[in-house]
Amino acid sequence: MQPLDFRELPLEEMQARVSDFVADLRRRRTVRHFTDRAVPRTLIEECLRAANSAPSGGNRQPWHFVIVGDAETKSRIRKAAEAEEYELYHRRASDEWLEALAVLGTDEHKPFLEIAPWLIVVFAEIWGVSPDGSKKKNFYVQESVGIATGFLIAALHRAGLATLTHTPSPMGFLRDILGRGENERAFLILVTGYPADDAEVPVLEKKKLDDVTSFRE
């Protein structure tokens, strides 16, 4: 154990800091049109440090981030993802799901997988491996990886980059292409970089706070 590194702030500063953070996050939008403009690896690494600080079940930290920047691997990922997406849009998806997707203007074509400078493929470690090679149980894997991914999205946005969460289904091809172990499952692809000059986003409305919260005082 060690002493907690906690800094208490004046209430006025607390309110100002959180209001600034909320205003910044409300500007965040999922982007599907990127430019190939380079983003320094060091910037991505710093954002990953934020993600790696996330809480996790039993402090197992059951995540692994594969950062893809080379054109050949991005091309392979796009080809495999579009094959799965074609099946989704033309055979697997229900009418209700297709209706929801239509609002976003998406289809099976995913050029951003090659255009954006970085793809961050997030893997969930279903079980860990001890130094002696034996399996080590991980706890609350999906929840832990989801929280870390949220930290990462917020950090990338705070750094001034656009992001897109992409979840082709199934995603087994990512483990094969990227050479990950059998104890890992792909969680999502986080596309990041600068948005294209002519990038547009759907007109969407978030639920009001009263619709998603209940206070018991």
Secondary structure, DSSP 4 states (H G I P E B T S, - for coil): ----------HHHHHHHHHHHHHHHHT--B---B------HHHHHHHHHHHHTS--BTT---EEEEEE--HHHHHHHHHHHHHHHHHIIIIIS-HHHHHHHHTTT--S--THHHHSSEEEEEEEESEEE-TTS-EEE-BSHHHHHHHHHHHHHHHHHHTT-EEEEE--SS-HHHHHHHT--TTEEEEEEEEEEPBPTT-------PPPHHHH-----
